[in-house]
Structures are given as structure tokens and as C-alpha cells.
Amino acid sequence: MTAFEDILARRAAEAQIALTPEQIGRFAIYYEMLTDWNTRMNLTALTAPEDVAVKHIIDSLTAYDAALFDEAATLIDVGTGAGLPGIPLALYAPHIAVTLMDALQKRVRFLREVTAAMGLTNTRCIHARAEEAARQAEHRERYDIAVSRAVARMPVLLAYTLPLVRVGGTLLALKGRAYAEEAAEGAATANALGGGRIHARPVHLPGLDDVRAILAVRKERPTPNAYPRRQVKGKGRGK
């Protein structure tokens, strides 16, 4: 077992996340390719084994909720970047068809190569902006779950993601210490886009004392055709 695999196995056990030796081995492939590609392009500021294991992989897996994922068939990761949280969730829930969407073509090339190397047959990688994809019939209101991490603050993120979620589906936003403030900021936008109340589920990462949470919004009504509107930039949780 490599040093990375040992760290991931220990930290996952501390987080009460059950990973098989095979899953840990495939995450090691992700780690090796992430750190290699990161020498040639900017994928992440965090490359130490502990950081990738905890702040990337385990952090991504905190979005997993068995009651929600067991009933889901499709998931889209909006602004996936280096494939987070989509790749860890695709490996952990192989019955779900996962779409990894990013606006930068060179990141999509990395995503295609790393998912192939990991043997993930339930993923597809697409080059698109969320505000454009959400107006296409192939994507609009087609997904059971949308996830996003470090893309934008909640009002903007809702405008990017909720149009992609089917009625009855759920948005999961991985957020940092300002999650309560962001939930309050996003309440009116969620309602306007057809979403229900924003529910927060605090999460803890092993070995860290920072504050994180998953903000969940259930899609209750179709999103009005006026959304999404123009692109607005903002940040929600560092990658």
C-alpha cells in the first residue's frame, strides 16, 4: 500500500466512509494523475497526499446520502474542475450515470483521461458552460442530482444548477464556513427557480477543525424559462 493509500484508508475510516481496497487503489490512480497533470496545468492548489485524501476525496464523499443516491440514476457535477466532487461520487455510487461538466477544454481532457485510467464506465465528460447547457433540451431538467463545489455563492450557483435538475430532484452544494449566510442569501432565488427550502447538513473532515456543510435544495416546480440569466462570478469553497 502506498503512502497515499494508507492515508486515505485511515482518514476514510475516521470519517466512517467505507472504502474497499479496490476503490482505494483507483483513487490512488486519481492522485497520481492529478499531481502529474498539475505540473503542466492548474488543476488544484492542494497536492499533498493528506490534502488530496481529505480535502478533495473525503470532502467530495460527504455529499453522499444513501437515501438520496440509492434512488437516483443521473447526476451532473457543475463546474467540476479536477473532477470534484463528481469523480469520487461516481466511484462510490457506480449505479449512477455521472456527467462531469466544465467550461475549460483542457480540464475536460484531464477528466477524460483520468476517468478512463480509473476504469469508470459510468461517467461522461462534457465541455460546456452551465448557463448555456441549462438551455439545451439534453440537459435542462434532466438530472436527479446536481452537485457543485467551489463554483459560486449560493444565489448564482442556484441559477446555474437548478435549471438542470428535474422536478423531484435535488441540488447538493458543498460549502464552507459561510454556509448559513449563503443559505439565507439563496432562499429567494431558490424559490424563484422552483426550489424548496435550503437545508444545511454540517459535515466534519477528519483531522480538520474547519466548518463545512452540504446545502440541499429539492426541486419542487419547473424553472421559469427566464433562467438562467447572465453569467456572474463568485466563489463558495476552495478547490
Sequence and secondary structure as in RCSB ss.txt:
>XXXX:A:sequence
MTAFEDILARRAAEAQIALTPEQIGRFAIYYEMLTDWNTRMNLTALTAPEDVAVKHIIDSLTAYDAALFDEAATL
IDVGTGAGLPGIPLALYAPHIAVTLMDALQKRVRFLREVTAAMGLTNTRCIHARAEEAARQAEHRERYDIAVSRA
VARMPVLLAYTLPLVRVGGTLLALKGRAYAEEAAEGAATANALGGGRIHARPVHLPGLDDVRAILAVRKERPTPN
AYPRRQVKGKGRGK
>XXXX:A:secstr
  HHHHHHHHHHHHTT    HHHHHHHHHHHHHHHHHTTTS S S  SHHHIIIIIIIHHHTT  HHHHTT  EE
EEET TTTTTHHHHHHH TTSEEEEEES HHHHHHHHHHHHHTT  SEEEEE  HHHHTTSTTTTT EEEEEEES
S  HHHHHHHHGGGEEEEEEEEEEE TTHHHHHHHHHHHHHHTTEEEEEEEEE  TT    EEEEEEEE S   T
T S S     SS  
